[in-house]
Each structure stands twice: as C-alpha cells, then as structure tokens.
C-alpha cells in the first residue's frame, strides 16, 4: 500500500490559492482545498497507525495482536481506495468540463 505521508507533508494548503486572473478565490475553493488536505492527512495517519501495528506484530512485541494489525491495515486500505475514487471522479469531471464545446 502506497503511503501518502510525503505528499501531505510536502504540500500545504495556501491561504489564498493562485488564480489565473490574480483575483480572490471563493471560500468554496478554499473549503475544498482544506477538506482535501484534511482527508489526505487522515489517510496518512491511518496508514502510519497500521504500519506501526504491523511492525509491532513483526517484532513480536508483547500485546501486539495480529487481528488488530489486520483490521487497521484494512481500514487504511479502504481509506486509500476512497481517496483514489474521489480523485478519479474529480479527474473525470475536469475532463468532462474541458471537452465541453462553448
């Protein structure tokens, strides 16, 4: 499972995203960017928790449960798949808009 920790930590949501006209971005755009950032941060955190649990099981740490590690891993995978599905929908919507004839 790919980790997105590097993507989230290297990116930051600007308070005023750039626009082609140099104008202000609506609060809806800022809200969307913040929501996207929060979702990616959450998925990254779930992946980190799952990796920690898996490492604990692999190291034979007392109290580490294989079942817990598997559940956390599955939860992180579902979250990742949801992010990928949303990305695919956004790309599809963008392509639909760019292919519209004016």
Secondary structure, DSSP 8 states (H G I E B T S, - for coil): ----HHHHHH----SS---TTS----HHHHHHHHHHHHHHHHHHHHHHHHHHHHHHHHHT-TT--HHHHHHHHHHHHHHHHHHHHHHHHHHHHHHHHHT---
